């Protein structure tokens, strides 16, 4: 039995026909982390899904003349198709309209009510429909939602409340004692300064002014507030309070909730308080990443800077899009997405540093040795240095991935590929061939191809199609974590057929 477990989640997304590259950012990162953990031998459970209840869904369905369920059924397939286009390797896609989820959310609400953590009262305050968020007047910015900047409306209705204030001291203690519960540090400071230091108010957790939601079992005119509904997906997806809770026992607590910075509050204050009330272990960590922007602006149709991500995929290739999203922006910071930068990364890193390196090395192997590679171990000083660098790659990549520094992990890999290109310039294999120094030439070509193989094992996590293509060209099955040592590629080995990895973009 595999005792190395890893549970990673992305937020469940509002189902939309208009996903943009910013929506993809979280899921591409989570996918690369999940793939890396699987490569290391972890039993990984990677969860994503769609958040399908709430007033804005009800309103959009009315506009289209369909039921809310008909509306979400149609467009949720858009998300699944997009994740397929991006090679997202999730283990489960949860919908908050799934019967098992609905049943468990009702049980959770009733349980919290029965133990006194939920009570009936009256809500009066400001509500942002697009964000599904309640705000006090002091939290508004220029009278508008502090997250999205749109208009809020005054809501007054009978509601059930969750005793969030009851857990304020425990949450403060959590932040103080578990230093890495929220990353990066700046997100924790925001939560402390903007919310905890101002005091936590009890949270409105039901609505009566719309009907598209999970009804409260014992008071069906109320539907359960979307954030209770949405947040609990992380445990309902595992079978919590169901007849089969084996996955819950196996994978909970989550190792990582990877979320956008705009929903860190829900995941680091409300979610831990709910889990405390349920007497459940807390997730090990929440990482709130920044946004991808275009020319400094949020991506939106109204600004005219929106494109369906599949347009980029169809034009530049899925791995070019994945690589750019992972490499361009250090996780945690806001970053800028532009097609010009995407083209530049594709040309310099992918077509030149990686693609041209592989292509010309295989071409030389075919020209001089009919595509058969050997390793006579005629290693001079530059060869020994390259081998030493390759043998330290695993340690560097592991260290960066442990810190969720995906961008630097990729840079570690491409640093080896850049060194391989420099190694060719130093060794000049065409001169070795001219001087008939065939053992030295065999050594040089072997060292380059072996370096590419080791780099490609890591690249499987970030650019899976590209890695598989490289392995086909190398004609090797030495693609697993236990083959990450120099010299594993066989002697007298026949290479596969040469292909172009990436075409340069003019």
Steps between C-alpha positions, in 0.01 A plus 500: 500500500624848411525707820599816312172684447446844350167679468499819291201714405418797285192710574183380334431746224187691410388323179552737213497498123770769516802349672818701442868422553485638854247234594738234366798626700410337833412168340817477287712562810306248708532246219877539487526455878274193489704349215824568687371329814388201293846488342648484851280201580222670695144372489346827378139615505454815292157664526340770292141574404220752453310719747146503362264659753415860584313808392714584197440153351128535565495842331696385194274198457195729508656723234541196275155358574628171643516343844819554701584130472456506122721809486786349702472157335576655164789722593674277755606290203694804384723481808557127456587550134744779588674290765528218246652744249758600762584138598376551857537168683235544771381193688151630565278776366235592756183693422314661788180374337619139539251305715761374745632852558150642555416225750819551700472881509153461650642266767782745579258793534267301727793377710628854555150622583436222750825570684428874516757623248222618267206711622208692351518881480449791264758620253537856382807591301669542167515212253701463178314264269790432254736406786228334713649698790357686798678818613467750782490866402847550643639234268366664183734705281331817374170333579577204272613139538868498608567188290345577162421874523138452397182630659366332813140484615341540841356168614260461791350160571458229760812284489686231682842601635816304565677595826823606330584733790514196731809377316687830474757422772564150366559640151740762637685222682509296178662790314754554777598136552482360147726745320455343157123452517456796263754573230639731386554700820338808347163319481513419870572864581194601294278257691630616838483873427179509298292244687635346821621826656160659428316213666300224334124537470265204480444393143169497314466145362153486347281701261125522442490749211592242237447127470794363297701330769498212744192530722535483877346166598311627802403841352470460121415863423871563569774396260854448627742786432727419208827516693390236749382296204818562297764467771375166625561346156853421617363242742176396329706399194682253725180348641479681835180396688414255220464123500850474351742739668814299416646779285433752775687284750777445247566852370369755750641742612585668172868568444435809290209724407628704205280808454497847348575786736141630480365195690773454760264643767249220448766229506705623796234641733154361420614152391722434806219620729254260335746214539559593864123493556484157336796385712700408191872541428595818316668506158877514519529811287330759279693680227345817362654576162478824305313579181600482137429838345527647152684832484442543872121456471279215612397281209142568393279517194400858582864612472540319170798296621322166531578193292381146544812307619438243227593768246849517653518119520401457135748768385805427715445151640384387842849461647607847391199642685564283807871588501435872475246499784734301725828668409416866449359588843643406841214339693343752735560811290276661243628443150449634152378281216566609145517314172826678422658360817351157426658505154836608643502223762400247235777608262782536750434228758294241316596520133864592552633392842306172510373415151808594299726329753317170466468527124864570422628240749285226347601622153870463589434156651331393175770654283800357681367178661176407319299607806672255736643655815775367725673625811875430494538732804776707340409790725713811494460791743200665325327161491558438869363845583185438296447162666546654846247770416247243377546289812410799722184580301275268700592668828440848359165420340376320811597795720318749279189285461489453877473880521244502213751701299402349168660778297844442651464122470451548126795736490715229665405262218560752223831599658620145430373524142683832454815336635455218248495754218813662637660156539448439126667833421800405718537138384424568130389145406535578128873557559524173696340324202735668254799392712351148530494517880198273507507391863516861616219583257287211628556623855394856417182393321412253775548763769269744325226246433523366854472854638192559283346173622542596866363850438203348317404283796439824689340666198229231508350693791484830316484416128377139481451483121847640435663256742324205337616622158861519624482150647375369162792664324743360756320165471530447874284371781738643761246765597433443870625663817731210580686558170601856592869426503758552231592195295162326506452528123613172345819444301465397134160664511309574179331840499146554370387716212589868512214753524474876539393581858411867451497714190628853530227762489562796269 
